[in-house]
Amino acid sequence: MNEKKEFFSISRNLNKINIDWSEKMIVKQREIPLVILKLEAFLRRLPPHHPKIPLIKEEISKRKAGFKGETSLDFPLGFLNDKRYYILHHLRLPDANRYFQMDTLILSLKFALILEVENISGILHFDTIYNQLFRNKDGEESVFPCPIVQVNRQENQLKKWFADNDFGQLPIFSKVVITNPHTGIKSIPPNVNINQKVIHKEVLPSKIIQIETNISEKQISEKQLKKSIRLLKRASVKSGSSILDRFQINKEDLATGVFCPNCNLLPMIRVKRTWHCKECRRNCKEAHINAIKDYSLIFGTMITNRELRSFLQIESITVATRILNSMELPHTGGYKNRKYELMSIDDKNKGI
């Protein structure tokens, strides 16, 4: 199975896996990271020989590997008591004028546990003096930011968030979880305590039980815990960072138009309330949906009639209005300066 097919196989089965063993325990589901969807939309719209394409492909590959590592935690987490623990994936919380993101947060009446997931192969050397991570693989050495520093920072940020939101005095712990069972873990200099912070995923359940056993009393009530979970879910926001700005690519470099869902020709043409492909002669009424999704991922979640016409390569204001109205999107402003909200596009694309 190639990388792309394997990734989408994981994605399709994600919700089924969660429901099978932890319907009550997982209170915020894991989703395909928005940055992956943004990068893939970006890649689709770049000219085939654009100089930034290798860089973008490398970033997509790294992100997918990380996501694959996160999904591999589902099995060991499935051994936890679903009446005792609550799991929230991909939390992104405000911290003053910035945000911090956690791969997974586990909550109980006694403690909170942050998991930073690393899907890295080879032999890992954690430099506890200079706070770096060295990876030796196939005779080559690479240097990464130290995930221990990251989770320690997340502990402090979550502690502050708890205090600001009257979460109570819930102790916070963190672990760096290595998902590849063949990855070696060493420390520089030898540090016997590193095995309390950096672990393989197979020992995660036992480490969680160890934390539970070492805390004798409940720190918050069930009512407080459930209220706090609701607060965390409401406060979590998706990243709004611009892919254009990050890779320093001009908007004019990106291809516009509607892809043919059959042969991938760009662009299709609008003919009598449908989209027609000049190459394979197929028609598709909903072909614009994926194009509008690309627009929202690349340029943001608000669009005007003029912007829609430009991106879909249509001239008629009436046709553009009909398309937008058929999607039943929320909107603001009057007729001439109306803006449509694309955040709910996945829920509005049925029956068009």
Phi, psi and omega in degrees: 000126181285172187300316183295314180296321180296317181298313182288334174295318176299314184297317181296324185269359187301307182296322179298317179300313182299317183291324184301316188240353187208044183301322181276329188284319182276114183256349169221111187290155173280135178237158174302125183306134182301327182296327177294315179297321178296314181296320180292321176297319179300314182296321180298331188261359179272148173301146188300337183248023179296137185295340182272356184298314178302321180295318180291318178298320178296319179295318178299316180299316179295317181295320180293323177297319178296318180295320177300320178297321179296317180294334180290348176286344184302323182294304180297326179293337179293347178275353180283155177288116185286355175263354185249334186237148176234136186241132176236123179261148171053056174275133176230107190246150179286144175220096186059239182262020179220186180227158170227145187236139179240135179299309181212139175236126177252130181240144172217182178288347184252332187197168170241142181230121176267133177245122172256116189262130179234119177256078184236135178257168180103202176250122182260130176244113179271111179275103183277358177267309182261004177055056176229160175241121177256136177240125175254123180210128179053038177081002179247146180248133177235155180242133179234158170299145184283119179292340176295318176300319182296313182290328176295320176295319178297323175303311181296321180292320179291323177300318178294319180296319176302313182296318181292337185245022176053046183280345184094181184265056181281122179298143182242130177238167178210151177222143167265119186253118177269119188272340179275115184292345181265003179279130177273147182235122177226166177232152178235118345292172180308127185226111185291341183275351184294335180288353173272344182251321182248123185222160168278153186298333184296333182263003183302312180303318180293325178293322179293317178296324178299315177299315181302317183292326183284347178252112189282323187250151172292139184264334177220165180274166177300321179296316178298319182296313181293324175296318181294323177298317178298320178297316180298317181294321179291325184281339183289131182232153177278155181289136178252019184294147183270124176292324178302312181294320184297318182262002177053055179244137180285145178303325182292343179285342186272140179283139175255177178107179184251125177286144172285124180290349181265310184243359177070018176294145175227127001256161166281163178245149181274120180223115174049061175063023174215173177250133185241136178260123181286342183275304184257357176068015178276152173246148178209120182287331186256014185299335182289341184301311181294328177295318180292326174298317177302316180302313183295324181288326185270316190252347180121173192264009175243140181215144176256170177301316180297316180295322178297315180299318180295317185284324180273353181062054173234152184259331189282124174297321182297317179296316179297318178298318180298319179297313182295317180293325181294336181275352177054046181277144172299148181213161177228157177088166179282187186299318186282332182239031184289139175238138183253139183267123185261003183302325185261023186301325182293336179270354187243012187255020181259139174073024182276000000 
